[in-house]
Structures are given as C-alpha cells and as structure tokens.
Amino acid sequence: MASIRKPALRKMRLLPLIAATYFMVSGGPYGIEDILGGAGYLRAILILLLLPIFWSLPTALMIGELAGAIPAEGGFYVWVRRGLGPFWGYQESWLSLSASIFDMALYPSMFGLYLGTLNPALTAGWRGYAWSLAVVAACCLWNLLGAPEVGEDSIGLFVLLLSPFVVFVVLGFWRGLTMHPAVHWGGSAGRAGLSTAVLVALWNYMGWDNATTVAQEVENPRRNYPRAMLAAIALTVLTYILPLVAMALAGISTQSFSTGDWTTAAEALGGRLLALCVIGGGCIMGVGMFNALAMSYTRLPMAMAEDGMLPRVLARRNRRGVPWVSVLVCGSAWALALKLPFERLISFDLILYGSSLLLEFVALVALRVREPELERPFKAGNLPAACLLGVGPAALIGYAIYASRSETIAGGVPALLFAAAVALLGPVFYGVTAAWRRERRRAAGSAEA
C-alpha cells in the first residue's frame, strides 16, 4: 500500500517576512517622541539617520550572512551554539527569553494606554489589566495559526498602522509649503537630553535578529533574509523621519514633546478625526508588536528542547508546525509579568539584548574560522571586515550602558545591577540543565543494561 504523503506546510514569503520584521523592531513612529523632546528636530533626524549606519546595517549584514548560511529554526540561538558551543548557545537563548519576560509586558500595556485615550472608562481599574490579558491571549491563539499567517496579517496591520501617518505627512508638508510657518530645527536640550535621545533611538532600532528564529517556516530563507533585513531598515528609517520632517515644516513645537504626543500633533494638523486614527494606530502597534515577537520568542524553547536543553514536551508542534506547548508556556509567563512593577528600563534591555547581540557577532567570526567551507549565499565582506562589523554596535552598547547607569528599579536597586544579576543566572541554570542531562543519560544507560 502506498504511503500517504503529508501536505507540505505553507511558508512565509518575502513581503510578510518584511512586515513581521518591521513589527519586531519598530511598530511605527510610536516611541520616538522622547527623541524629539530631548534633541529637537535637526538633532533627532541626524540621530535617526546615523544610528542605522553604525547599529542597524552591521547587524543586518551579520544576520544576512548567518541566516543564509544556517537557516535553522531557533535562528541566533543555533548560530551561537554552532559557533561557540552549547554553553554560549544556552546563554544566548537565556538572555533573550529573560528579557522577553519584562519586554513583552510593555506592548499590551501600550494597547491599553491608547485605548484609554479614546475613553478613560474603558481601561479604568481592573479593566486595564483585563485588556492587556486579552491581548496576550488573542496573540497566542493567533500564533497557533502559524508563522505564515502571522506574517501575512502583519502586512494588513502595517497598512492600518501607517495610514494615519501618510495623511499626517501630507498635511504637514502641505502646511509648510502653503503657510510657510517658522521652522525651529534646533533644540535647547543639553547633554542629558541628547543622551536620552540616543538611548531611545537605540531602543527603537533593536530587534533585527528576532525574525531569524522562524527560518524553517520562511520560503527560500537564504535569499529572503538579507532582502528582508535591508527592506525593513529602509521602511523603519522612513517611517521615523518623514513624520518628524512633516511636523517641523508645519511649525509644530517640540517643547515637552513626549510619549503619546503624536495624538496632539495629529489633532493640530488634521483635527479630531486624524487624532482618533493615530490613537487607533497606537492600539494596532501594541497588538502587532506583541504578535510578531511572540512568534519569534516561542521558537527558542522549542529549539532548545530539540537539543535536549529543555523538556522535550516544549518541542511539540501542531499540524501547522507551531510549537503550541512553547506558545502556551511563554504566553502564561508573559501574562504573569503584566503585574510586575517595572516600567520600561532601557538599560535593562541594553545589557540583556546587547549581550546577546554581541555573542552573535562573535559567532559570525568564529564560524568564519571554524567552518570556512560553509556555504554562504550572502557574505558580509572578508574575515577582517567580519571582525570589524561588531565594533560600532559594541561601542554604542557601551555608551548606552554608561549613560543609563543612574536608572533604578523599585527599592532603589540600580537597573544595571539587576540586569547583570539576571544575566548571571544563565550559567547557573546551564549547570542545572547539564546535571539533569547527565542524570537522564545515566538512567537511560542503566535501563539498557
């Protein structure tokens, strides 16, 4: 009897991959308001133009090479494990997953923040937490449909998110060309304001490697990852800078401009209707970013379970190829984190994410040395160029950590110290995991005997 062939799983194409990457990094102009408030128009635009050259582009080149050479499920975890060994692979995944516990609580909260702007009664009291919990639950169910579905739906969310800003930019340029208001390109911010602007800009350009964890669910990953990275960088830069230029030309002041003030600027340009659309875009941003990042992070426990680093149950997939146990476990952890009394701490992200990113640059060089014959459809220059690729990101991470050294969490504990303690738990858990694996092997050997 002929065997029944299982249908091939549908894979994510280039455009959905670009849209999903965009949401893993940016989510639109929301979040860059503090750059304007800290630096003024001209400095903000320069920061947002220069950082991609020294931060995003080297990262994209590194990702393009490694994702093309090793298009494995688990992405950056697999690269570091293969280039530097199991210990460092474990640390790579630990740094990303521990950061996600605190990071992922932000996006459902931002959904509630913008929803409350429409009507404060909607998010008053327990309702705010209920809405955040609903976002977590909805996105976990959404992810069970598969990475191609998440990617394709990200295209629709991208269009809905940015449509109000297209109108915003057109109205800003029109006002500038017809009314010729005074344009104040400069800002009065001192060194502290500029430092804040750089930190916020770095945070808004983080996360390019997140899309690589679903490599086996992407159509022709060797070709599409380099293209997706470069396209997502271009889209991110444009959607950050064009609204700022439009605001400047329209003569809108940056005085006290901070998170959430896009609504005020939109009302000044297009009235209440445009402001409401921008608020709606903020809600979409919260959902879109959580949904895309959930797709990324949930592949890490699955890949680790397949390597024996975590219980095998986390590797179970549904008929669409989704690691459904990992989705449910991660979703539960993120839901519990919604109650944690932490605000967004840039320094916390910079230690955890920055450390994991630097491990990827080290793995790039290590793989060049250890596996020179590895097929690399895209190559980020020769060996010296590969060695230099991480210098810019490393310098920026060092500067950002130094600049945010005074941040504290509840109880006055330095945020950097807390983040370092979380990072150092990785080797401890690796030791526990290694002992567990040895015990399992010993038990299996005794059973065979």
SVG drawing of the C-alpha trace seen along z (x, -y; Angstrom):
<svg xmlns="http://www.w3.org/2000/svg" viewBox="-16 -82 57 87">
<polyline fill="none" stroke="black" stroke-width="0.4" points="0.0,0.0 1.4,-3.4 2.1,-5.7 0.0,-8.8 2.2,-11.9 1.6,-14.7 0.9,-18.1 3.9,-20.5 3.5,-23.2 2.8,-26.7 5.8,-29.0 6.2,-32.8 7.1,-34.8 9.3,-37.9 6.7,-40.6 5.2,-39.0 8.7,-38.5 9.5,-42.2 6.2,-43.2 6.8,-40.8 10.4,-42.1 9.2,-45.7 6.8,-44.9 9.6,-43.1 11.8,-46.3 9.6,-49.3 5.8,-49.3 5.8,-52.7 6.7,-56.2 5.2,-55.5 8.0,-55.5 10.3,-58.1 8.6,-61.1 11.2,-61.4 13.9,-61.7 12.3,-64.9 11.7,-66.2 15.4,-65.5 17.1,-66.7 14.9,-68.9 14.2,-68.3 17.6,-68.6 19.5,-66.5 16.6,-63.9 16.7,-63.5 20.5,-63.2 20.4,-60.6 17.8,-58.6 19.8,-58.7 23.2,-57.9 22.3,-55.1 21.2,-52.7 24.6,-53.1 26.6,-52.2 23.9,-50.0 21.3,-48.5 23.3,-48.0 26.2,-46.0 23.5,-43.9 21.6,-43.3 24.8,-42.3 25.6,-39.8 22.1,-38.4 22.1,-38.2 25.2,-36.0 24.3,-33.7 20.6,-33.3 21.6,-32.5 24.3,-30.0 22.4,-28.4 18.6,-28.9 17.6,-26.9 14.6,-27.1 15.9,-28.9 17.9,-31.4 20.5,-33.2 20.5,-30.5 21.6,-27.9 24.3,-30.2 25.9,-30.9 25.6,-27.2 27.2,-26.1 30.0,-28.7 30.8,-28.9 29.4,-25.7 26.4,-24.6 27.2,-26.8 27.2,-30.0 24.2,-28.9 22.3,-28.4 23.4,-31.9 22.2,-33.4 18.7,-32.0 18.6,-32.8 19.4,-36.4 16.7,-36.8 14.0,-34.9 14.7,-36.6 14.5,-40.0 11.2,-39.0 9.6,-38.5 9.9,-42.2 9.8,-43.4 6.6,-41.7 4.6,-43.2 5.1,-46.6 3.1,-46.1 -0.3,-45.0 0.1,-47.9 0.6,-50.3 -2.6,-48.9 -4.4,-49.8 -2.8,-53.2 -4.0,-54.3 -7.4,-52.6 -7.8,-54.7 -7.1,-57.8 -10.3,-57.2 -12.3,-56.7 -10.7,-56.5 -13.6,-54.4 -12.6,-51.6 -9.4,-51.0 -10.3,-52.2 -9.4,-49.9 -9.3,-46.2 -10.3,-46.8 -6.8,-47.9 -5.3,-44.6 -8.2,-42.7 -7.4,-44.4 -3.7,-43.6 -4.5,-40.0 -6.9,-39.8 -4.1,-41.0 -1.8,-38.2 -4.4,-35.5 -5.5,-36.7 -2.0,-36.9 -1.1,-33.4 -4.2,-32.0 -3.3,-34.0 0.2,-32.4 -1.2,-28.9 -2.3,-29.6 1.3,-29.5 4.1,-31.9 2.9,-32.5 -0.5,-33.6 1.2,-36.0 3.4,-37.4 0.6,-37.9 -1.6,-39.5 1.3,-41.8 1.0,-43.3 -2.6,-44.4 -1.6,-45.7 1.2,-47.6 -1.1,-49.3 -3.7,-50.2 -0.9,-51.4 0.7,-53.8 -2.3,-55.1 -2.9,-57.9 0.7,-58.9 0.6,-59.1 -2.2,-61.7 -0.2,-63.3 2.9,-63.7 0.9,-65.0 -0.9,-67.6 2.4,-68.6 4.2,-69.2 1.1,-71.0 1.0,-73.3 4.7,-74.0 4.5,-74.7 1.4,-76.9 1.5,-78.7 5.3,-79.0 5.3,-78.8 8.5,-79.4 10.6,-76.2 12.6,-75.7 15.1,-73.0 17.2,-73.4 16.5,-72.4 17.5,-73.7 18.3,-70.3 21.6,-69.9 23.8,-66.8 21.3,-64.9 18.6,-65.5 20.8,-64.3 21.9,-61.3 18.2,-60.4 17.6,-60.8 20.4,-58.4 19.2,-55.8 15.6,-56.0 16.8,-55.8 18.9,-52.7 15.9,-51.0 13.8,-51.9 16.3,-50.2 16.6,-47.0 15.5,-43.5 16.6,-42.9 17.6,-39.3 14.2,-38.3 12.8,-37.2 15.5,-34.6 14.1,-32.1 11.4,-31.0 13.9,-30.4 12.4,-26.9 9.0,-28.5 10.3,-31.0 10.3,-30.5 13.8,-30.4 15.4,-31.9 18.9,-32.1 17.6,-34.6 14.9,-36.3 16.6,-37.1 19.2,-39.6 16.5,-41.3 14.0,-41.4 16.6,-43.0 17.6,-45.8 14.0,-46.5 12.8,-46.6 15.7,-49.0 14.7,-51.4 11.0,-51.3 11.9,-51.9 14.1,-54.9 11.4,-56.4 8.6,-55.9 10.6,-57.6 11.9,-60.5 9.1,-61.6 6.6,-62.4 9.4,-64.4 10.1,-66.4 6.4,-67.0 6.0,-68.3 9.0,-70.6 7.7,-72.1 4.2,-72.6 5.8,-74.6 4.7,-72.4 6.7,-72.9 8.7,-70.1 8.5,-71.7 7.7,-69.0 7.0,-66.5 7.0,-63.0 5.4,-59.6 1.8,-59.8 2.0,-63.3 1.6,-62.1 -2.1,-62.4 -1.7,-66.1 0.3,-66.8 -2.2,-64.9 -5.1,-67.0 -3.2,-70.2 -2.7,-69.1 -5.9,-67.2 -8.4,-67.7 -10.0,-65.2 -10.6,-62.6 -6.9,-62.2 -6.1,-62.2 -8.5,-59.3 -6.9,-57.4 -3.5,-57.9 -4.9,-56.6 -6.2,-53.6 -2.8,-53.1 -1.3,-53.0 -3.6,-50.2 -2.6,-48.3 1.0,-48.9 0.7,-47.2 -1.0,-44.1 1.2,-43.9 4.5,-44.1 3.4,-41.6 2.1,-39.2 5.2,-39.3 7.6,-39.0 5.6,-36.1 6.2,-34.2 9.9,-34.8 10.5,-34.1 8.4,-30.9 10.7,-29.2 13.6,-29.4 12.3,-27.0 11.3,-24.6 14.8,-24.7 16.4,-24.2 14.1,-21.3 15.1,-19.6 18.7,-20.0 17.9,-18.4 18.4,-21.7 14.8,-21.8 12.0,-19.2 11.1,-17.6 7.4,-18.5 8.3,-22.1 9.2,-20.9 5.7,-19.5 4.1,-21.1 0.5,-21.3 -0.4,-20.4 0.6,-23.9 4.2,-23.3 3.7,-25.7 5.3,-24.8 2.0,-25.0 3.3,-24.0 6.0,-26.6 3.4,-29.2 1.2,-28.4 4.1,-28.3 5.6,-31.6 2.2,-33.2 1.5,-32.2 4.8,-33.7 4.1,-37.0 0.6,-37.2 2.1,-36.8 4.6,-39.5 1.8,-42.0 1.6,-42.6 5.3,-43.2 6.0,-46.8 8.6,-47.6 8.5,-50.4 10.4,-50.3 14.1,-50.4 16.3,-51.0 19.4,-50.0 17.9,-46.6 17.3,-45.9 20.7,-47.1 22.5,-44.7 20.4,-41.6 19.7,-42.3 23.1,-43.9 25.0,-41.0 23.1,-38.5 23.7,-40.6 27.5,-40.8 27.5,-37.0 26.1,-36.8 28.9,-39.0 31.4,-36.7 29.7,-33.7 30.0,-35.2 33.8,-35.4 34.0,-32.0 32.1,-30.3 34.3,-32.0 37.4,-30.5 35.9,-27.1 33.9,-26.4 35.5,-28.3 33.9,-25.9 30.3,-26.6 28.1,-27.7 27.4,-31.4 25.0,-32.6 25.5,-36.1 28.8,-37.1 29.4,-40.3 32.9,-41.0 36.2,-39.2 37.4,-38.0 38.8,-41.4 35.5,-43.1 33.6,-40.5 35.8,-41.1 35.2,-44.9 31.4,-44.5 30.6,-44.4 32.7,-47.4 30.0,-50.0 27.3,-48.1 29.6,-47.3 30.7,-50.9 27.0,-52.1 26.0,-49.5 28.9,-50.5 27.9,-54.2 24.3,-53.5 25.0,-51.4 27.3,-54.1 24.7,-56.9 21.9,-55.0 23.9,-54.0 21.8,-56.0 18.5,-54.2 16.9,-52.4 14.1,-49.9 11.7,-49.5 13.6,-49.9 16.4,-52.0 18.3,-48.9 20.4,-50.0 18.8,-48.7 22.2,-47.7 23.0,-45.7 19.6,-43.9 20.1,-43.2 23.6,-41.9 22.2,-39.6 19.6,-38.2 22.2,-37.6 24.5,-35.8 21.7,-33.4 22.2,-31.9 25.4,-30.0 23.7,-28.7 20.7,-27.3 23.0,-25.8 24.8,-23.9 21.5,-22.6 20.5,-21.6 23.8,-19.9 23.4,-17.9 19.8,-16.9 21.0,-15.7 23.8,-13.7 21.3,-12.1 19.0,-11.2 21.8,-9.6 22.9,-7.7 19.3,-6.5 19.0,-5.5 22.3,-3.6 21.1,-1.7 17.8,-0.8 19.6,0.6 21.9,2.6"/>
</svg>
